[in-house]
Amino acid sequence: MWTIDTPTGTIILVGEIRAVPKSTPWQPDRLKEATAEASRVILRASPKFSPGDVLRLIFRGGSFTKLPDGSVAADYLTPGQRTRLAALEAKYDVKYDRRSFLMSSFDLLARRLDFDDDTTKDATDIVRKAADRADVPITRPERFRGEDLLDDLAEAEPASHIPCLEAAMSATEAGQDIVEARGNAWRKFDVPAVMANPLEIALGTCWPWADDDLGDEIRDQWTGMIADAARDSGVTLAVVPLRVLAEQDGVLDQLEAREFAISGPDWRSPS
């Protein structure tokens, strides 16, 4: 957590990572106490999908899951990239030749690296329940419409997801140990180590974070809400994706540039 004193109150920023493994349990008691004493809480919002969005996904599913008709992975990848992907195909007995690069990336991270299996509650869950018990009001960013998300994904060029695939391959090649290492670094407040972890890099390199428009909009939402909180009285507790806070020119860098006094763990690498 980072604490920022403002002329009218205090902001507490909680840097959240998703899928904290049970093998690296954390103690949320301090977070529960801070929530109960807060004037308001800011939490992430889930996308808003309608029945029409589900139908759209069914009828356009091929555009999300497969490469364009007649094309294969080798048409887009360098020989070195295709060789790496072939080695992972052989290792896990799976074929990625016709899959979209985004779906191949998700498969590598979720099914082969298995990063989101056997996880514990994340910070958002803890704070939401604590806020409900203490009758602390909850504010969320504006929810993205499912239609907009699906259209954005369908319009993306296959090659735009290659950086995501490269990062997912690197994380999967690094092996299961990076999952626990990421959780341990987060629990020990070693923010630079979390940000440098191959899994965190992969998650931040893939859609929607890497999308120029959508990723920027997500970041702008959080920056705007926290800037507004700086003008509120009392204590505001915000649970924010760690990458939004600690990335270069992220929320913490922007707040520091505005000469806010930030107390908490170092978020930048010494280099």
C-alpha positions in Angstrom: 0.0 0.0 0.0 1.0 3.6 -0.7 -0.3 6.5 1.4 -0.6 10.0 0.0 -1.5 13.0 2.2 -3.5 15.6 0.4 -4.7 19.1 1.5 -8.1 17.7 2.4 -7.4 14.0 3.3 -5.6 10.9 2.6 -5.4 8.4 -0.3 -4.4 4.8 0.2 -3.4 3.0 -3.0 -3.3 -0.8 -3.0 -1.3 -2.3 -5.9 -3.2 -5.4 -6.9 -2.0 -8.4 -8.8 -4.5 -11.0 -10.0 -4.2 -14.8 -9.3 -2.1 -14.8 -6.1 -1.1 -18.4 -5.6 -2.1 -20.2 -2.4 1.5 -21.3 -2.1 2.4 -17.7 -1.2 -0.5 -16.7 1.1 -0.7 -13.1 2.2 -2.2 -11.6 5.4 -5.0 -9.1 4.5 -5.8 -8.0 8.1 -4.2 -4.6 7.7 -6.1 -4.1 4.4 -9.4 -5.0 6.1 -8.7 -2.5 8.9 -7.9 0.3 6.4 -11.1 -0.5 4.5 -13.2 -0.2 7.6 -11.7 3.2 8.5 -12.0 4.6 4.9 -14.5 7.2 3.9 -14.9 5.6 0.4 -13.4 2.8 -1.6 -12.6 2.6 -5.3 -12.6 -0.9 -7.0 -12.2 -2.2 -10.5 -15.4 -2.8 -12.6 -16.2 -5.9 -14.7 -17.1 -5.5 -18.4 -20.8 -5.2 -19.2 -21.9 -7.9 -21.6 -25.4 -8.2 -23.0 -27.2 -11.2 -24.6 -26.5 -9.5 -27.9 -22.8 -9.5 -27.2 -23.0 -13.3 -26.6 -24.7 -13.8 -29.9 -22.0 -11.6 -31.6 -19.3 -13.7 -30.1 -21.0 -16.9 -31.4 -21.4 -15.6 -34.9 -17.9 -14.0 -35.0 -16.1 -16.5 -32.9 -13.7 -17.5 -35.7 -12.3 -13.9 -35.9 -11.3 -14.1 -32.3 -10.0 -17.6 -32.1 -8.3 -18.3 -35.5 -6.0 -16.6 -37.9 -7.6 -15.2 -41.1 -8.7 -17.9 -43.7 -5.8 -19.5 -45.5 -3.1 -18.1 -43.2 -0.9 -19.9 -40.7 1.4 -18.8 -37.9 4.5 -18.9 -40.1 3.0 -16.3 -42.4 3.4 -13.7 -39.6 6.2 -15.0 -37.4 9.9 -14.8 -37.9 11.7 -18.2 -38.3 13.0 -17.8 -34.7 9.5 -17.1 -33.3 8.0 -20.0 -35.2 10.8 -22.3 -33.9 10.1 -21.3 -30.3 6.3 -21.9 -30.8 7.0 -25.3 -32.4 9.1 -26.4 -29.4 6.2 -25.5 -27.1 3.7 -27.3 -29.4 5.9 -30.4 -29.2 6.3 -30.1 -25.4 2.6 -29.8 -24.7 1.2 -31.8 -27.7 -0.9 -28.9 -29.0 -1.2 -27.2 -32.3 -1.2 -23.4 -32.6 -0.7 -23.1 -36.4 -4.2 -21.8 -37.1 -5.1 -20.3 -33.7 -5.1 -16.5 -33.3 -1.9 -15.4 -31.5 -4.0 -14.0 -28.6 -5.7 -17.3 -28.0 -2.4 -19.1 -28.3 -1.0 -16.7 -25.7 -3.9 -17.3 -23.3 -3.6 -21.0 -23.8 0.1 -20.9 -22.9 -0.4 -18.8 -19.8 -3.6 -20.3 -18.5 -3.3 -24.0 -19.5 0.4 -24.7 -19.9 1.9 -22.3 -17.3 -1.3 -22.7 -15.3 -0.8 -19.4 -13.6 -4.4 -18.9 -12.4 -5.0 -22.3 -10.8 -5.2 -22.8 -7.1 -5.2 -19.2 -6.2 -6.3 -17.3 -3.1 -8.6 -14.2 -2.8 -7.3 -11.1 -4.3 -7.2 -7.6 -2.8 -10.4 -6.5 -4.6 -12.4 -9.4 -3.0 -11.0 -8.6 0.4 -11.8 -4.9 0.2 -15.3 -5.3 -1.3 -16.4 -7.6 1.5 -14.8 -5.5 4.2 -16.5 -2.3 2.7 -19.9 -4.1 2.6 -19.5 -5.1 6.3 -18.5 -1.6 7.3 -21.1 0.2 5.1 -18.3 2.0 3.3 -19.5 3.3 -0.2 -17.8 1.7 -3.2 -17.1 3.6 -6.4 -16.0 1.9 -9.7 -14.7 3.1 -13.0 -17.2 3.3 -15.9 -17.8 -0.2 -17.1 -16.7 -1.0 -20.7 -19.5 -2.3 -23.0 -19.0 -5.8 -24.2 -19.9 -4.7 -27.7 -17.0 -2.2 -27.7 -14.5 -4.8 -26.3 -15.5 -7.5 -28.9 -15.4 -5.0 -31.8 -12.0 -3.8 -30.7 -10.7 -7.4 -30.5 -12.2 -8.4 -33.8 -10.7 -5.4 -35.6 -7.1 -6.0 -34.3 -4.6 -7.2 -36.9 -3.1 -10.6 -36.2 0.4 -9.2 -36.1 -0.6 -6.8 -33.3 -0.8 -9.8 -30.9 2.7 -11.1 -31.7 4.3 -9.2 -28.8 1.8 -10.8 -26.5 2.7 -14.2 -27.9 6.4 -13.6 -27.5 5.9 -12.6 -23.9 3.6 -15.6 -23.2 6.3 -17.9 -24.7 9.0 -16.4 -22.5 6.8 -16.8 -19.4 5.9 -20.4 -20.3 9.6 -21.3 -21.1 10.6 -19.8 -17.8 8.5 -22.4 -16.0 6.1 -22.7 -13.1 8.6 -21.2 -10.6 7.8 -17.7 -11.9 4.2 -17.9 -10.7 5.3 -18.3 -7.0 8.1 -15.9 -7.4 5.7 -13.2 -8.6 3.4 -13.8 -5.6 6.3 -13.8 -3.2 7.7 -10.5 -4.6 4.2 -8.9 -4.3 3.8 -10.1 -0.7 7.3 -8.8 0.2 6.6 -5.3 -1.3 9.3 -5.8 -4.0 7.5 -4.0 -6.7 10.3 -3.9 -9.2 10.6 -7.7 -9.0 6.9 -8.1 -9.6 7.1 -5.8 -12.6 10.2 -7.6 -14.0 8.6 -11.1 -13.6 8.0 -12.7 -17.0 4.4 -13.5 -16.0 3.6 -9.9 -15.1 5.3 -8.8 -18.3 3.2 -11.2 -20.3 -0.1 -10.1 -18.7 0.8 -6.5 -19.3 1.8 -7.1 -22.9 -1.4 -8.8 -23.9 -4.8 -7.4 -24.8 -6.5 -5.3 -23.4 -3.5 -3.6 -21.7 -1.3 -3.4 -24.8 -4.1 -2.0 -27.0 -3.3 1.6 -27.8 -6.8 2.9 -27.3 -8.3 0.5 -24.8 -5.2 0.3 -22.6 -4.9 4.1 -22.5 -8.6 4.4 -21.6 -8.2 2.0 -18.7 -5.2 3.9 -17.4 -6.9 7.3 -17.9 -9.9 6.1 -15.9 -7.8 5.2 -12.9 -5.7 8.4 -13.1 -8.8 10.5 -13.3 -10.5 8.8 -10.4 -7.4 9.1 -8.2 -6.9 12.8 -9.1 -10.5 13.4 -8.1 -9.9 11.6 -4.9 -7.1 14.0 -4.1 -9.7 16.7 -3.8 -12.0 14.7 -1.5 -12.0 15.0 2.3 -11.4 12.0 4.5 -9.7 8.7 3.5 -10.0 7.2 0.0 -8.8 3.6 -0.4 -8.3 2.5 -4.0 -7.4 -1.0 -5.2 -5.6 -0.5 -8.5 -3.8 -2.9 -10.8 -0.2 -2.8 -9.8 1.0 -2.3 -13.4 -1.2 0.9 -13.7 0.4 2.2 -10.6 4.1 1.2 -11.0 4.7 1.2 -14.8 6.8 4.0 -16.2 4.8 7.2 -16.4 2.1 5.3 -14.5 -0.2 6.7 -11.7 2.6 6.9 -9.1 5.0 8.7 -11.4 2.2 11.1 -12.4 1.3 11.8 -8.8 4.9 12.3 -7.9 5.3 14.7 -10.8 2.5 16.7 -9.3 4.5 16.9 -6.1 2.3 14.7 -4.0 4.1 13.2 -1.0 4.0 9.4 -1.5 4.8 7.0 1.4 5.3 3.3 0.7 7.5 0.8 -1.1 9.8 1.8 -3.9 8.2 1.1 -7.2 11.0 1.9 -9.6 14.1 -0.3 -10.2 17.3 1.2 -8.9 18.7 1.2 -12.4 
